[in-house]
């Protein structure tokens, strides 16, 4: 799936595009509703403002891993990171986005994301690939965790542009890494092999992440 350096480069490119979008938002854009369906259908969808809060924590988790290296056996990799009980994790993730923006205004968030994104990339370039730390669910190597952040950036980048009615800003490298991880995730969770009509990697990512409807009962593999 490429080198650690390739994954950092891909993440940096994804985050650069996301930063540019957040820096150009109007007041109305910040209030736009995302299409990501909460586990509890009675809850409101995140707006772009809450999505910014999620970006801050989801990318910032890499900094947590690098800040506190640990000894131990890694128990998760870039694929198994995404295998978890959604009924337990999704409500926590949903609520935490609101926590991350509490006391802040939309005007604050581009600067917050600039700092998180920039420091994540800078610290990753200084961190040896075999560094082990908290991968949220279990110990992970940083060279496995960074590709999982590429998935986060690509998939939630889709949430961002969908909410704004814009075309995807995902890069070819980010799409390739994300599509490959989702292919492996499908194989680990159920019968391998994406549906034959999803040869386009971006279409596959949208279907596999629940950002587009598809009749295959194996999908989505992440939500």
trRosetta pair geometry for C-beta under 8 A, 3 or more apart (Angstrom, degrees):
i j d omega theta_ij theta_ji phi_ij phi_ji
1 7 7.8 40 127 -72 102 109
1 78 7.6 -134 94 62 167 157
1 147 6.7 32 135 -118 138 155
1 177 6.6 84 -178 -128 106 77
1 180 5.7 169 -117 116 104 150
1 181 7.7 63 -132 -62 146 79
2 6 3.7 -95 165 84 121 150
2 7 6.3 147 100 -48 113 76
2 10 7.9 85 101 -22 158 133
2 177 7.1 -68 32 -92 133 101
3 6 4.6 108 54 1 73 100
3 7 7.2 -133 100 -3 45 84
4 7 5.7 -55 -154 34 34 111
4 8 6.6 34 150 -18 66 103
4 129 4.0 -117 -65 -105 163 126
4 142 7.7 57 -146 107 125 87
4 143 4.1 -67 -99 -122 112 108
4 146 6.8 88 -155 46 76 144
5 8 5.6 -51 -148 35 35 112
5 9 6.3 38 152 -20 65 105
6 9 5.6 -54 -150 36 32 113
6 10 6.3 32 152 -20 65 106
6 173 7.3 -143 176 -162 90 127
7 10 5.6 -52 -147 36 32 112
7 11 6.3 32 154 -18 65 105
7 143 7.1 128 40 -157 146 66
7 146 4.7 110 128 112 124 115
7 147 4.7 -74 -136 -70 134 78
7 150 6.2 -112 -160 -33 83 134
7 177 6.6 118 -117 -123 80 150
8 11 5.8 -55 -148 38 31 109
8 12 6.2 34 154 -22 65 106
8 121 6.4 118 -173 -143 95 77
8 124 5.0 175 -116 121 117 129
8 125 6.1 128 177 -74 157 75
8 146 5.9 -36 -75 -175 66 150
9 12 5.7 -54 -148 35 29 113
9 13 6.5 28 155 -18 63 106
9 173 7.0 -42 107 140 96 165
10 13 5.9 -56 -151 36 31 110
10 14 6.5 30 153 -18 65 105
10 150 5.3 17 114 -117 116 133
10 171 6.9 -162 -150 79 73 126
10 173 4.1 -135 -109 128 101 116
10 174 5.1 155 179 -74 100 64
10 177 5.5 102 144 -11 166 144
11 14 5.7 -54 -148 36 34 111
11 15 6.1 27 158 -15 68 110
11 120 7.6 -98 140 123 132 118
11 121 6.8 -175 102 -94 106 93
11 124 7.6 34 68 48 143 171
11 146 6.0 -101 -28 -177 149 92
11 149 5.5 34 -123 101 132 108
11 150 5.0 -103 -80 -79 82 81
11 153 6.2 143 -140 -2 70 153
11 174 7.6 116 -83 -101 36 100
12 15 6.0 -60 -145 41 27 107
12 16 6.3 36 154 -28 63 106
12 121 4.8 79 -93 -120 99 140
13 16 5.6 -49 -148 28 30 116
13 17 6.9 28 156 -15 61 102
13 171 4.7 1 128 -19 127 164
13 173 6.4 80 52 55 147 122
13 174 6.5 -142 86 -37 106 111
14 17 6.1 -61 -160 35 32 107
14 18 6.4 26 150 -16 67 109
14 150 6.2 142 -2 -140 153 68
14 153 3.8 91 133 135 138 138
14 154 6.1 -78 -130 -63 139 68
14 157 6.3 -117 -170 -46 99 149
14 170 6.8 1 -119 -132 96 63
14 171 6.0 -119 -74 13 68 108
14 174 4.5 108 -72 -95 115 148
15 18 5.4 -54 -144 39 37 113
15 19 6.1 43 155 -24 68 103
15 59 6.9 94 -103 -127 124 151
15 117 4.3 165 175 -152 134 124
15 120 7.6 172 -86 67 167 127
15 121 7.1 -147 52 -47 149 121
15 153 6.0 -78 -64 -128 70 139
16 19 5.8 -51 -147 33 28 113
16 20 6.6 30 153 -21 61 105
17 20 5.7 -54 -152 31 32 113
17 21 6.8 32 152 -19 64 102
17 157 6.9 45 97 -142 115 136
17 169 4.1 174 166 148 132 124
17 170 7.7 -169 79 -83 159 23
17 171 6.9 -179 -20 -43 141 96
18 21 5.8 -54 -156 32 35 111
18 22 6.5 28 153 -14 67 107
18 55 6.8 179 160 -139 143 148
18 113 7.5 -115 121 171 105 140
18 117 7.6 -178 75 -96 113 148
18 153 6.4 -116 -30 -157 142 93
18 157 5.4 -104 -83 -103 105 99
18 160 6.6 118 -134 24 89 169
18 169 7.2 165 -67 86 53 136
19 22 5.9 -60 -148 40 32 107
19 23 6.2 30 156 -21 67 109
19 110 7.2 95 -161 -153 74 83
19 113 6.0 -176 -107 120 81 116
19 114 6.2 90 -140 -90 125 69
19 117 6.0 -123 -65 48 120 165
20 23 5.8 -57 -147 35 29 111
20 24 6.7 9 160 -7 62 113
20 169 7.9 -168 64 -160 113 156
21 24 6.3 -79 -156 42 28 99
21 25 7.1 49 153 -55 65 94
21 160 6.0 98 115 149 155 132
21 161 7.2 -100 -119 -77 154 79
21 164 7.4 -157 -168 3 119 162
21 166 7.7 -168 -126 61 122 159
21 169 6.6 -143 -48 -10 125 160
22 25 6.1 -30 -153 -13 38 119
22 52 6.2 109 -124 -108 130 115
22 109 6.4 -107 -175 115 126 103
22 110 4.9 168 127 -98 104 82
22 113 5.8 45 78 47 166 155
22 160 8.0 -65 -62 -151 83 139
23 110 4.8 99 -90 -138 67 140
25 29 3.8 -138 -159 90 91 135
25 30 5.5 105 142 -55 133 79
25 48 6.8 -177 -136 128 150 148
25 106 7.2 -105 98 174 129 124
25 164 7.9 -109 -113 -102 95 131
26 29 4.7 107 48 -2 69 102
26 30 7.5 -131 94 -6 42 83
27 30 6.0 -52 -157 29 34 112
27 31 7.0 20 151 -8 63 109
27 106 7.2 145 -123 63 58 154
28 31 5.9 -67 -155 42 36 106
28 32 6.9 60 146 -51 66 88
29 32 5.5 -30 -158 -9 39 119
29 48 6.0 -31 149 41 71 164
29 164 5.9 18 -143 -112 101 105
30 47 6.7 51 151 144 54 120
30 48 5.3 -124 -140 76 34 111
30 49 4.9 55 179 -61 91 95
30 106 4.0 -13 -136 -119 158 149
31 47 5.5 -49 -154 -155 33 141
31 48 7.3 -14 21 30 12 98
31 49 7.1 13 -83 -16 41 115
32 47 6.3 127 71 -158 38 82
32 48 5.1 42 57 -22 90 114
32 163 4.6 126 122 160 115 98
32 164 6.0 120 80 -84 168 56
33 44 7.5 -106 -126 176 116 94
33 45 4.6 82 -173 78 102 123
33 46 7.6 134 -154 87 60 40
33 47 5.7 -58 -95 -101 47 65
33 163 6.5 -152 95 -139 32 102
34 45 5.2 -151 65 161 70 114
34 46 4.8 5 27 76 125 88
34 47 6.9 163 -10 -134 82 14
34 48 6.8 134 -54 -71 91 53
34 50 7.9 -107 2 70 123 100
34 51 5.6 117 -54 -61 140 129
34 159 4.9 16 -152 -179 125 101
34 160 7.7 -35 -106 -80 109 34
34 162 7.1 72 -151 84 70 103
34 163 4.5 -53 -98 -77 58 124
35 45 6.9 -16 -105 -148 13 152
35 159 6.9 -151 45 -136 77 73
35 162 5.3 -70 14 130 124 131
35 163 6.7 -156 -11 -77 78 70
35 211 7.4 94 90 -142 119 73
36 45 6.3 134 64 -151 64 100
36 46 6.3 3 60 30 115 107
36 51 8.0 130 16 -95 135 108
36 159 5.3 -4 -40 -124 117 126
36 211 8.0 -33 -88 -97 76 82
37 41 6.9 -13 -174 -105 104 77
37 45 7.1 -54 -102 -98 36 99
37 210 7.6 -97 32 150 105 128
37 223 7.9 -61 65 -176 89 110
38 41 6.9 169 75 -90 85 28
38 43 4.2 -53 83 73 163 118
38 44 7.6 68 -10 77 138 26
38 45 6.7 -156 -21 -99 94 49
38 46 8.0 128 -63 -25 98 78
38 90 7.4 140 -163 157 60 113
38 94 5.4 69 -130 -120 104 145
39 86 6.6 169 -98 146 126 98
39 87 6.7 146 -165 -116 148 50
39 90 4.2 111 -37 108 129 140
39 91 6.0 -78 47 -58 133 76
39 94 7.1 -123 15 -31 94 142
39 223 7.9 93 -80 118 83 141
40 43 4.6 76 86 -9 101 109
40 91 7.1 54 -15 -98 110 101
43 94 6.9 51 129 171 160 146
46 49 7.9 -148 176 66 83 61
46 50 3.8 -128 -151 85 97 123
46 51 5.1 121 134 -54 131 76
46 54 7.1 -19 -138 -17 164 130
46 94 7.6 -143 -56 -144 104 74
46 97 5.9 -27 -113 119 129 157
46 159 8.0 28 73 168 123 134
47 50 5.4 100 48 11 65 94
47 51 7.1 -116 104 -3 38 92
47 163 7.8 123 -165 -165 46 144
48 51 5.2 -52 -147 37 36 119
48 52 6.6 48 151 -27 65 96
48 160 6.7 81 -131 -134 95 73
48 163 5.4 169 -72 117 94 148
48 164 7.1 59 -87 -59 138 94
49 52 5.8 -49 -160 25 31 113
49 53 7.2 31 144 -16 60 100
49 101 5.8 101 154 -151 93 162
49 106 5.4 -83 -105 -89 106 93
49 109 7.0 -164 -142 -37 66 156
50 53 5.3 -47 -157 31 44 116
50 54 6.6 45 146 -19 68 99
50 97 4.3 69 179 140 91 119
50 98 6.0 -18 -123 -75 113 61
50 101 6.0 -112 -102 8 52 144
51 54 5.5 -50 -152 34 38 113
51 55 6.6 44 149 -22 66 99
51 97 7.1 1 -80 -157 24 137
51 156 6.6 167 -166 -173 102 107
51 159 5.9 -167 -132 118 137 122
51 160 6.1 169 138 -85 147 80
51 163 7.1 -153 -14 -6 158 159
52 55 5.6 -48 -151 32 35 114
52 56 6.7 41 150 -24 63 101
52 101 6.8 87 78 -84 97 120
52 106 7.8 120 21 -132 157 69
52 109 4.2 26 153 -173 151 143
52 112 7.5 92 157 74 110 121
52 113 6.3 -91 -162 -54 94 126
53 56 5.6 -50 -154 28 35 116
53 57 6.9 18 156 -6 66 103
53 96 7.7 -171 139 127 112 63
53 97 4.3 121 90 -166 114 64
53 98 7.0 132 91 -59 165 14
53 99 7.4 147 176 66 137 52
53 100 3.3 144 -166 83 101 115
53 101 4.0 -92 -67 -35 129 96
53 109 7.6 -81 -58 -120 62 121
54 57 6.2 -61 -149 43 35 99
54 58 5.7 25 161 -15 72 116
54 93 7.2 52 -127 175 111 90
54 96 7.5 98 -102 94 71 90
54 97 4.3 -22 -58 -103 88 111
54 100 7.1 168 -57 39 34 149
54 156 6.6 -150 108 -137 120 149
55 58 6.0 -60 -131 42 25 104
55 59 5.9 10 174 -3 65 113
55 113 6.0 14 108 -117 125 116
55 116 7.7 138 128 89 83 143
55 153 8.0 70 -135 -108 97 66
55 156 6.3 -178 -82 122 86 144
56 59 6.9 -67 -144 44 15 96
56 60 5.7 12 160 -17 56 126
56 100 5.3 163 67 -179 126 137
56 109 7.8 -110 -51 -148 124 88
56 112 5.8 -21 -103 140 131 114
56 113 6.1 -104 -81 -89 83 71
56 116 5.2 172 -140 -30 68 167
57 60 5.4 -64 -134 46 26 113
57 61 6.6 48 161 -43 62 89
57 96 6.0 -43 24 139 175 121
57 97 7.5 -126 21 -90 128 56
57 100 5.4 -118 -34 -80 111 143
58 61 6.2 -32 -162 1 28 114
58 149 7.2 149 143 -129 84 79
58 152 4.6 -168 153 -173 129 146
58 156 7.1 127 59 -9 160 156
59 62 6.4 -39 177 14 51 110
59 116 5.7 106 91 143 114 114
59 117 6.1 -5 140 -92 157 66
59 120 5.5 -76 159 -58 99 166
59 149 5.8 88 -121 -156 65 118
59 152 6.8 -169 -68 102 68 135
59 153 7.0 62 -85 -72 110 96
60 63 5.2 -43 -164 28 61 116
60 64 6.8 67 141 -23 74 95
60 116 4.9 -64 -73 -150 97 118
60 120 6.8 -116 -98 -73 41 117
61 64 5.3 -46 -154 28 43 117
61 65 6.7 46 149 -20 68 99
61 135 7.9 68 155 -154 118 41
61 136 5.8 -16 -157 -57 139 112
61 145 7.7 -131 116 -176 99 123
61 149 7.6 -171 64 -88 98 107
62 65 5.7 -50 -154 32 37 113
62 66 6.4 27 153 -12 67 109
62 120 5.1 74 74 -148 124 106
62 123 7.7 152 125 83 98 117
62 124 6.5 -12 156 -73 132 111
62 142 7.2 87 -158 -143 90 91
62 145 5.8 155 -112 131 84 119
62 146 6.4 70 -126 -91 135 66
62 149 5.5 -20 -49 -60 129 149
63 66 5.8 -59 -144 43 33 106
63 67 5.9 37 157 -28 68 110
63 116 7.4 -114 -15 -152 141 74
63 119 6.2 33 -100 117 133 108
63 120 5.6 -92 -53 -96 97 74
63 123 6.0 86 -116 55 79 157
64 67 5.9 -55 -142 32 26 112
64 68 6.8 -23 173 23 60 105
64 133 7.2 176 119 143 65 129
64 134 6.0 -52 128 70 107 114
65 68 7.4 -99 -158 55 19 74
65 131 7.5 118 144 120 96 108
65 133 3.6 141 -165 86 67 124
65 134 5.5 -138 -97 61 70 59
65 135 6.3 38 -96 -78 129 55
65 140 6.8 -48 -128 69 141 96
65 142 5.9 157 123 -93 128 86
65 145 5.6 85 10 70 174 177
66 69 7.4 0 -156 -60 34 81
66 123 5.0 130 111 148 159 121
66 124 6.9 -119 -70 -82 150 55
66 127 4.9 -88 -133 -86 116 154
66 131 6.5 51 -118 122 68 150
66 133 6.5 -138 -56 11 24 159
66 142 6.1 61 -80 -104 88 136
67 123 8.0 -22 -61 -167 73 152
67 133 7.7 110 49 -150 52 157
68 133 5.7 121 84 -142 68 118
68 134 6.8 18 78 3 113 105
69 131 5.2 -87 -111 -162 114 97
69 132 6.3 83 -160 64 78 57
69 133 5.3 -85 -111 -70 39 101
70 132 5.6 -87 69 111 73 92
70 133 5.3 119 10 -114 93 50
70 134 6.9 76 -4 -41 137 68
70 139 6.3 -116 82 -116 126 114
71 132 7.0 87 -115 74 20 130
72 132 6.2 -162 57 140 75 143
72 139 4.9 -159 94 -66 120 168
73 139 6.7 123 87 73 38 139
74 77 7.2 78 142 -72 125 69
74 132 5.8 -132 -65 -126 93 111
74 135 7.6 61 -146 -11 92 137
74 138 7.5 104 -169 126 52 100
74 139 4.9 -123 -111 114 49 93
74 140 5.3 74 -144 -121 109 31
74 141 5.3 -45 -78 -26 154 81
74 144 7.1 110 -176 31 150 148
75 137 7.9 -116 91 112 110 89
75 138 3.7 -77 69 156 117 143
75 139 5.5 89 9 49 86 80
75 140 7.6 -77 50 -68 58 64
76 80 4.6 -140 -145 94 78 106
76 81 5.2 102 159 -75 127 64
76 135 5.3 -144 66 93 122 148
76 137 5.9 76 -39 77 156 111
76 138 4.6 128 -12 63 108 112
76 139 7.4 157 25 76 82 42
76 140 5.1 -46 75 -82 90 103
76 144 7.4 170 114 128 68 138
77 80 5.3 73 42 24 71 99
77 81 7.0 -109 91 -26 31 87
77 140 7.0 150 -100 -135 29 100
77 141 7.8 3 -116 35 71 96
77 144 4.5 -101 -150 -155 64 139
78 81 6.2 -37 -155 5 23 119
78 144 4.7 -137 -42 -168 80 74
78 145 7.4 -153 -90 -74 74 17
78 147 4.2 -4 -128 82 142 119
78 148 4.9 -159 -141 -53 69 85
78 151 7.8 140 -180 -14 93 126
78 181 5.7 -95 136 -117 106 121
79 82 6.7 -71 -179 32 39 101
79 83 7.6 30 137 -20 70 106
79 181 5.6 -165 -93 -157 74 80
79 184 4.5 -81 -108 110 142 121
79 185 5.2 -165 -161 -73 91 75
79 188 6.2 125 146 -6 126 148
80 83 5.1 -48 -154 24 59 116
80 188 7.0 -118 -84 161 76 166
81 135 6.3 -103 -108 162 107 122
81 136 7.6 75 -152 50 98 112
81 137 6.8 163 -140 26 60 125
81 140 7.0 21 -82 -91 110 150
81 144 7.7 161 -38 144 120 100
81 145 7.4 120 -83 -116 148 62
81 148 4.6 1 59 -118 161 149
82 148 7.2 -174 -42 -138 93 107
82 151 7.2 -72 -63 123 134 160
82 181 7.6 102 3 153 140 113
82 185 5.6 -24 78 -118 128 139
82 221 7.5 62 131 132 127 93
82 222 5.1 -52 -174 -91 125 124
83 185 7.2 -173 -58 -145 90 94
83 188 6.7 -86 -67 116 138 128
83 189 6.7 -172 -108 -81 108 102
84 88 7.3 -107 157 67 96 104
84 89 4.9 47 125 -24 129 149
84 137 6.2 -135 -90 -95 126 144
85 88 4.4 51 93 16 110 110
85 89 6.4 139 79 -7 60 94
86 89 6.0 -70 -130 51 32 95
86 90 4.8 32 179 -29 76 118
86 223 5.8 41 -130 40 144 127
87 90 6.9 -24 -102 28 14 109
87 91 7.8 11 176 -10 42 105
88 91 7.6 -79 -177 31 20 99
88 92 7.4 5 148 -7 58 115
89 92 5.8 -68 -160 40 40 111
89 93 6.0 35 153 -19 77 110
90 93 5.7 -57 -144 39 32 110
90 94 6.1 36 157 -24 67 107
90 223 6.9 -17 -96 91 130 116
91 94 5.5 -52 -144 35 32 116
91 95 6.3 26 160 -14 66 107
92 95 6.1 -59 -148 39 27 105
92 96 6.1 27 157 -24 64 112
93 96 5.9 -57 -143 33 27 112
93 97 7.1 37 157 -28 60 97
94 97 6.5 -55 -169 18 29 110
94 98 7.8 19 144 -8 59 102
95 98 5.9 -58 -167 35 45 110
95 99 6.5 46 141 -21 73 105
96 99 5.0 -48 -148 35 45 118
96 100 6.3 49 153 -25 70 100
97 100 5.8 -51 -150 30 32 113
97 101 7.0 9 158 -1 62 107
98 101 6.4 -70 -151 45 32 95
98 102 6.5 56 149 -54 66 94
99 102 5.6 -33 -151 -5 34 121
101 104 5.0 -103 -163 57 58 112
101 109 7.1 -13 -116 -84 101 117
104 108 4.4 -115 -164 66 101 145
104 109 6.6 103 146 -63 133 80
104 112 7.2 -3 -144 -40 154 149
105 108 5.3 107 57 -5 65 101
105 109 8.0 -124 100 -20 42 86
106 109 5.8 -48 -157 10 43 117
107 110 7.7 -47 -174 18 37 99
108 111 6.2 -75 -173 46 49 106
108 112 5.9 46 142 -26 84 113
109 112 5.2 -53 -141 37 41 116
109 113 6.0 35 163 -16 73 105
110 113 6.0 -59 -147 41 29 106
110 114 6.2 38 153 -27 65 104
111 114 5.4 -46 -144 29 33 117
111 115 6.6 31 158 -17 63 102
112 115 6.1 -61 -159 35 28 107
112 116 6.5 20 152 -12 65 110
113 116 5.6 -56 -141 42 36 108
113 117 5.6 29 164 -16 71 112
114 117 6.3 -62 -141 42 20 104
114 118 5.9 15 164 -15 61 116
115 118 6.1 -59 -138 40 22 106
115 119 6.0 12 168 -9 62 114
116 119 6.4 -65 -144 42 21 102
116 120 6.1 26 159 -25 61 111
117 120 5.8 -55 -148 31 27 114
117 121 6.7 18 159 -11 62 106
118 121 6.2 -64 -156 38 29 104
118 122 6.2 23 154 -15 67 112
119 122 5.6 -55 -138 42 34 111
119 123 5.8 29 164 -16 69 111
120 123 6.2 -62 -144 41 21 104
120 124 6.2 23 157 -22 61 111
120 149 7.5 -165 172 -179 140 162
121 124 5.7 -55 -144 35 29 112
121 125 6.5 29 158 -20 63 105
122 125 6.1 -58 -155 32 28 109
122 126 6.8 14 152 -8 62 110
123 126 5.8 -64 -150 43 36 106
123 127 6.0 34 154 -28 70 115
124 127 5.7 -61 -139 33 31 112
124 142 6.8 -178 -132 169 81 124
124 146 5.9 97 -143 -98 138 130
127 131 5.1 -64 173 7 104 153
127 142 5.4 -41 123 107 131 174
128 131 5.2 125 70 -39 78 93
128 142 7.8 118 89 45 47 129
129 141 6.9 37 157 165 65 114
129 142 6.3 -136 -147 76 39 94
129 143 3.7 35 -167 -53 97 128
130 141 5.9 -49 -144 -141 39 120
130 142 7.9 8 59 34 6 90
130 143 7.1 -13 -66 3 38 120
131 141 6.7 119 70 -155 45 66
131 142 4.6 18 68 -4 100 122
132 139 5.5 20 -180 -178 106 111
132 140 7.1 175 -145 90 67 25
132 141 5.7 -43 -91 -91 69 59
132 142 7.8 -128 -79 -20 24 76
133 139 7.0 179 102 -141 11 74
133 140 7.1 -32 67 61 56 67
133 142 6.9 38 24 -62 105 90
133 145 8.0 -39 63 -22 93 157
134 139 6.8 -62 -100 -100 35 52
134 140 7.7 19 146 25 19 85
135 138 5.8 -13 59 72 105 53
135 139 6.2 77 7 172 100 13
135 140 3.0 66 -57 1 140 122
135 144 7.6 -24 -104 95 144 106
135 145 5.4 -145 -115 -94 100 113
135 148 7.8 78 -160 39 110 157
140 144 5.2 -122 -177 80 103 115
140 145 4.8 115 116 -61 132 101
141 144 4.7 84 65 9 87 103
141 145 6.9 -161 93 -9 42 89
142 145 5.3 -55 -137 39 39 112
142 146 6.1 45 164 -27 71 99
143 146 6.4 -32 -133 25 30 112
143 147 7.8 32 164 -11 50 100
144 147 6.6 -57 -163 35 35 106
144 148 7.0 34 146 -18 64 107
145 148 5.5 -57 -157 35 41 114
145 149 6.7 42 148 -22 70 101
146 149 5.5 -52 -154 31 39 113
146 150 7.0 47 147 -24 64 94
147 150 5.2 -41 -155 23 44 117
147 151 7.1 48 148 -18 65 94
147 177 5.7 -139 -148 -178 95 123
147 181 6.5 162 148 -70 112 134
148 151 5.5 -43 -159 29 42 115
148 152 6.7 45 144 -18 65 101
148 181 7.4 154 -98 -147 58 158
149 152 5.2 -45 -148 35 42 116
149 153 6.2 44 151 -21 68 102
150 153 5.7 -54 -147 37 32 111
150 154 6.2 27 156 -16 66 107
150 174 5.5 -158 -171 -136 101 78
150 177 4.7 -2 118 101 150 140
150 178 6.1 -137 126 -61 94 85
151 154 6.0 -58 -144 39 28 106
151 155 5.9 16 164 -9 67 114
151 177 7.3 -119 -58 119 71 95
151 178 4.8 135 -108 -119 67 88
151 181 5.5 -83 -74 75 128 151
151 182 7.5 143 -128 -49 119 90
152 155 6.3 -62 -138 43 22 101
152 156 5.8 0 172 5 63 117
153 156 6.6 -64 -132 51 18 94
153 157 5.6 30 160 -30 59 114
153 174 6.5 -88 94 -146 112 133
154 157 5.5 -56 -144 33 22 117
154 158 6.8 28 152 -22 59 99
154 170 4.8 58 -139 -122 88 122
154 174 4.7 168 -77 155 112 111
154 175 6.4 150 -138 -84 139 49
154 177 7.8 173 -26 73 144 93
154 178 4.3 -87 57 -55 157 156
154 205 6.5 -70 137 -168 124 151
155 158 5.7 -49 -161 26 34 113
155 159 7.0 35 142 -17 62 99
155 178 6.9 171 -43 -150 85 139
155 205 6.8 -141 -89 173 79 107
155 209 4.8 -166 -132 -140 119 159
155 211 7.1 -168 -155 -35 80 134
155 222 7.4 -50 -121 97 164 131
156 159 4.8 -36 -150 29 50 119
156 160 6.5 58 148 -23 66 96
157 160 5.4 -47 -150 31 36 116
157 161 6.5 24 157 -8 67 104
157 168 7.1 79 124 -156 102 80
157 169 5.9 -109 175 62 121 93
157 170 5.7 138 94 -71 137 82
157 174 8.0 28 27 142 152 152
158 161 6.2 -59 -143 44 30 99
158 162 5.8 33 158 -21 66 111
158 168 5.9 -15 -104 -113 76 103
158 170 7.0 -5 -60 -40 85 122
158 205 7.3 178 -46 123 150 114
158 206 6.6 -173 -158 -98 155 83
158 209 7.4 118 56 83 148 146
158 211 5.2 7 129 -145 139 166
159 162 5.8 -57 -141 39 25 112
159 163 6.3 28 159 -23 62 108
159 211 7.2 -119 -70 -109 68 121
160 163 6.0 -59 -154 31 25 110
160 164 6.6 3 156 -2 61 112
161 164 5.8 -65 -145 48 35 103
161 165 8.0 -101 167 61 60 14
161 166 4.3 -95 -158 76 88 93
161 167 6.5 -51 175 93 137 22
161 168 5.5 165 69 -101 158 39
161 169 5.9 167 -64 -5 137 90
162 165 7.6 35 -175 -72 30 31
162 211 6.9 -151 -47 -163 156 111
166 169 7.6 14 122 -39 121 97
168 202 6.3 -178 50 -154 169 136
170 174 5.1 -130 -167 90 85 122
170 175 5.1 100 138 -63 122 93
170 178 7.7 -63 -158 20 137 146
170 202 6.7 158 67 -112 137 108
170 205 7.8 167 -154 79 178 164
171 174 4.5 90 55 11 84 105
171 175 6.7 -150 89 -7 41 87
172 175 5.7 -57 -145 38 29 112
172 176 6.2 30 158 -22 65 107
173 176 5.8 -54 -147 34 30 112
173 177 6.5 27 157 -15 65 106
174 177 6.0 -56 -147 37 30 107
174 178 6.1 24 158 -14 66 112
175 178 5.9 -62 -144 42 27 108
175 179 6.0 27 160 -20 66 111
175 201 5.0 106 157 114 106 126
175 202 5.6 -43 -138 -73 131 80
175 205 6.7 -111 -145 -25 78 147
176 179 6.0 -55 -141 36 25 109
176 180 6.4 24 159 -18 61 109
176 201 6.5 -25 -90 -163 47 168
177 180 6.0 -61 -152 36 27 109
177 181 6.5 23 155 -16 64 108
178 181 5.9 -57 -148 37 31 109
178 182 6.3 25 156 -14 66 109
178 201 7.8 115 77 166 88 108
178 205 5.4 39 122 -112 121 128
179 182 5.8 -60 -147 41 30 108
179 183 6.4 37 152 -25 65 103
179 201 3.9 -63 -73 -154 156 104
179 202 7.9 -70 -70 -59 119 33
179 204 5.5 70 -133 84 102 129
179 205 5.7 -83 -82 -59 76 97
180 183 5.5 -48 -149 30 33 115
180 184 6.6 28 154 -13 64 104
181 184 5.8 -56 -152 39 33 109
181 185 6.2 36 149 -23 66 107
182 185 5.2 -48 -140 36 36 117
182 186 6.4 44 156 -23 64 98
182 204 6.7 157 93 140 136 102
182 205 6.3 163 3 -108 159 64
182 208 4.3 87 -179 130 137 158
182 209 7.2 -78 -108 -50 140 84
182 221 6.2 142 -158 61 85 133
182 222 7.3 -100 -114 6 98 113
183 186 6.0 -53 -155 30 29 111
183 187 6.7 26 150 -16 62 106
183 192 7.8 49 175 -157 76 89
183 194 6.3 -69 -109 -36 83 110
183 204 7.8 6 -65 162 86 142
184 187 5.6 -56 -151 37 36 113
184 188 6.4 31 153 -18 68 106
185 188 5.8 -57 -146 37 32 108
185 189 6.1 16 161 -9 67 115
185 208 7.6 112 73 178 121 126
185 221 5.0 130 119 144 114 140
185 222 7.0 -8 146 -38 160 102
186 189 6.2 -69 -142 44 26 101
186 190 6.3 -51 -174 52 65 90
186 191 7.9 -29 157 83 92 44
186 192 6.2 112 110 -126 93 49
186 193 7.5 -125 121 41 131 27
186 194 6.5 130 33 -76 171 70
186 208 6.8 -85 -59 -130 114 120
186 218 6.4 67 -149 149 101 130
186 221 5.2 -104 -81 -73 71 153
187 190 7.9 -94 -124 64 13 49
187 191 8.0 -36 -120 149 49 22
187 192 3.6 25 -108 -98 89 102
187 193 7.8 83 -84 -18 87 50
189 218 7.7 133 99 -167 107 98
189 221 5.8 157 40 -143 152 105
190 218 4.7 -159 84 -133 155 112
190 221 7.8 -133 16 -105 111 104
191 218 6.7 -107 47 -87 85 146
194 198 5.0 -96 152 79 119 119
194 204 5.5 -9 -159 -133 157 119
194 208 7.3 -61 -118 -68 112 118
195 198 4.9 76 69 6 88 109
195 207 7.5 -70 31 129 123 159
195 214 6.6 -166 13 177 154 132
195 216 4.8 -135 -62 -53 126 143
195 219 7.6 -57 -18 -24 119 135
196 199 7.5 1 177 -48 46 92
198 203 5.3 -151 -141 110 77 103
198 204 4.3 113 161 -87 114 78
198 207 5.7 -93 -108 32 142 147
198 214 7.3 -2 -62 -122 130 149
199 203 7.9 28 57 59 43 124
199 204 7.7 -125 89 -48 2 114
200 203 4.1 67 79 14 106 112
200 204 6.6 -176 89 -14 52 85
201 204 5.4 -54 -148 36 33 116
201 205 6.4 36 154 -22 67 102
202 205 5.6 -48 -148 33 35 113
202 206 6.5 36 153 -19 64 103
203 206 5.7 -52 -149 35 33 112
203 207 6.4 25 155 -12 65 108
203 212 7.1 -57 -157 53 65 160
204 207 6.0 -62 -147 42 29 105
204 208 5.8 20 161 -14 68 115
205 208 5.9 -58 -134 43 26 106
205 209 5.9 7 168 -3 64 117
205 211 7.5 0 124 40 73 126
206 209 6.5 -70 -142 47 19 98
206 211 4.2 -94 -151 82 70 103
206 212 3.8 44 138 -1 112 116
207 210 7.8 40 -178 -67 27 22
207 211 7.6 -77 -48 56 21 69
207 212 5.0 -52 -74 73 62 100
207 213 7.7 -13 -122 108 79 12
207 214 4.1 41 -148 -27 118 140
207 216 7.6 61 166 37 128 115
207 219 5.3 -15 155 -170 90 154
207 220 6.9 -170 153 -97 48 80
208 219 5.9 -95 -105 -130 44 106
208 220 5.7 101 171 -146 29 76
208 221 5.1 -19 -170 25 87 102
208 222 6.9 39 141 27 81 84
209 220 5.7 8 154 -153 7 130
209 221 7.7 -42 -77 54 41 72
209 222 5.3 -20 -120 74 67 95
209 223 7.3 147 -176 -102 55 24
210 219 7.5 172 -74 163 63 83
210 220 3.5 -72 -53 -29 84 158
210 222 7.2 -123 1 92 103 52
210 223 4.9 29 6 -120 153 69
214 219 4.9 6 71 81 119 149
214 220 8.0 110 37 -69 107 67
216 219 4.8 65 82 8 100 109
218 221 7.0 2 149 -70 84 91
220 223 5.6 125 88 -79 133 72
